[in-house]
Amino acid sequence: MASLLEAIKKSGDLHWLIGGDSGELVELAEQFYLEIIEQSSQQNSPRIILAESKPIRFLAGFIAACSVDCSIFLCNPFWEEGEWQQVFDIIQPDIIWGEVQNQKITAIIPNSEFRIPNSSIMIPTGGSSGKIRFAIHTWDTLSASVRGFQTYFQSQQINSFCVLPLYHVSGLMQFMRSLTSGGKLAIFPFKTIESGVIPDLDPEDFFISLVPTQLQRLLQIPNLVDWLAQFQTVLLGGAPAWQELLDRARDSKVRLAPTYGMTETASQIATLKPEDFLQGYNSCGRVLPHAQIKIINSKHEILNFNEVGTICIQAKSLALGYYPDLLEQVEIQVDDLGYIDDRGYLNIVGRNSHKIITGGENVYPCEVEAAIRVTQLVDDIVVI
C-alpha cells in the first residue's frame, strides 16, 4: 500500500470528495505521511492512534498510515476518560493524532512489547456498552469486503453518502468502497441532513448507510422521506430494526437493504436487496460472495433450512484476531441465533446470551420489544 497516497495524488479527480476539499485532504495526508516517515527513521512500524474528529483530518491520517508500513488504531474522539484508560491499558502508541480526553495531543510514547503484522488496521468494537477491543484488519481484509459488495450489487463504481462515524467500520467501509472502486464519497453530518439541509447531488447514484434510529428520524420528516426514497440503496444495519419501522420504510418506497455484519467481518456479509424488501421480505437476504455462513447446534452439527441455531462465519474479510492476539481459526462462532430459509436468506432471531427461558419456552427480548412497539403506546422500548 506504499503507493496509496501517490495514487490518490495522480488520479486527477478533484471532485471525488463531496462535502470536503480533496486538495486539502491530500495536503494533510502528506503532512501526516512525513510525520510517520520521521518516526520510522527511529524505529520500525510505528503504532498510531487516529482520533481526529474532523472527517478530512481523519481520512488524511488513515490514507497516510495505509501508505506506510505501520499499524493504525482507529479511535472514537468522543470516548470518555474510562474508555481511553482501557485503550492505553493495551496500547502504547508512538504517535497520537487527534483529541484524547478532551485534549488535543500529538505525542511520542514508548513502544510496547506486543508484535502484530505490519500495516494492520485496528478497528474498535465495544465501548460504552462493554469492554473496548480492536479487531485486527488489513488492507486485504477490507478490500475483500469491498469486492464482495461490488459483486453482490453488480456495481463496479460505488458512490457512498456517509453520515456515520469514520472510526466505526460502517463509516470506514463507505470510504473504502468509494476509494477503491473509483467512486465518489459524500460526507455530511447526520444532524445537518436531519435539519433539512440537503446536499445538491443526485441520490439515485449513491448508496447511503443508516442505523435504525436514524432511519426512524428521517421517516418523520416528509421532505426527507421523498429524498431518502431517491437513493439507489439505503443500507440498514448496526442494530435490529423493528417491524413497524420496516413497514413504514416500505410504504414510503424507500429502497431499503437490511444487512447483517459486524466489525470482525469488515461490515456486511449478508444483505437483503431493495427489490426483495419492497416485495415484502424482511430477512437479511443472501450471503455476499466473499463469505460463508452455516447454522449449527450445541453439538456443532450443521442444521438444515429453517432450523434455528448459532451462526458461524467464514469470510475473506474476517479479522485476524483482537489486538494484541492473533487467532488461528478460519471461522468465528458468534452470539447471534438465526436460520437460513428456503430461499437461502439469512434470518436473525436474537442473541443466544439474551435468551430468556420461561415456562419451558425460549423468549427473545427483540420479540417482546416488537410486540410492545406495535401497540404504539410507547416511543421506544428496550428489554434487558
ABEGO torsion letter per residue (X at the ends): XAAAAAAAAAAGBAAABBGBBAAAAAAAAAAAAAAAAAAAAABBGBBBBBABABAAAAAAAAAAAAABBBBBBBBBAABBAAAAAAAAAABBBABBBEBBGGBBBBBBBBBBABBBBBGBBBBBBEEAAEBBBBBBBBAAAAAAAAAAAAAAAGBABBBBBBABBAABAAAAAAAAAAAAAGBBBBBBBAAAAAAGBBBBBBAAABBBBBBAAAAAAAAABAAAAAAAAABABBBBBGBBBBAAAAAAAAAAGBBBBBBBEBAAAGEBABBBBAAAAAAGBABAEBBBAABBBBBBBAAGBBBBBGBBBBBBBBBAABBAEBOABBBABABBBBABBBBBBAAGBBBBAEBAAABBBBGGBBBBAAAAAAAAAAAGABABBBBX
